[in-house]
Amino acid sequence: MVRAWILTDEKRLTPKYITLEEVYKNSGVEYYQIDVKNDYENDQLLKNLIDERDNHHIGKVENLDDNDLLEHVTEHFHEHDEFRLVLEGCGYFDIRDKYDIWVRIELFPGDLIVIPGGCYHRFTVDDKDSYKGLRFLKDYGYQAYKRPNDELGARKDYMRRLYNGAYD
C-alpha cells in the first residue's frame, strides 16, 4: 500500500503521513494502481493515460548501479509529465511541494505516479536493490534540469498551475 510523508531533518520523529489527495493538491503528482501481475501492457487505464498525455516512449529502470542512483537521486525536473510504474521491489520518490517541502512517496509493485513537468523530484530504491520499473516519457531525448532552474518555461508554467488552483 502506497504511503506518503513529509521529510524533516528530525530523524527520530515519527513521520507525518499525508494523504495522496494532499500530495496531489500540493504538488500535482497523481497516483494510480495498475495490476502488474497480469497483462499490464493492455491495462485500459494505463493505455488511456499514455494516449491522453502522449507518453509513448517507455524505458526500463532496473539494476541501478551507483552511477545510475546518483543520477536519479539528484534533484531535478523534466519539461513534460513523467510516469513511473513499479514492477518489482520498492522505490521512493521525493517530490518538492508548493511550500518547497520534501514529500516522500513509497511505491510498490502496481503503483504508478505521474509527476508533472516542472516539478522537482528525486528517486531512490530500498536497501534490497531489487527495483524494477518503467518510465513513460513524451520523447527519448528528455532532459533533466537540476535545481536551480526556476527561470525555465516548464518550471514557471508548473508553478503557475500549482498556485492558480489547477490541482485543487
Secondary structure, 3 states (H helix, E strand, C coil): CCEEEECCCCCCCCCEEECHHHHHHHHCCEEEECCCCCCHHHCHHHHHHHHHHCCCEEEEEECCCHHHHHHHHCCEECCCCEEEEEEECCEEEEEECCCCCEEEEEECCCEEEEECCCCCEEEEECCCCCCEEEEEECCCCCCCEECCCCCCHHHHHHHHHHHCCCCC
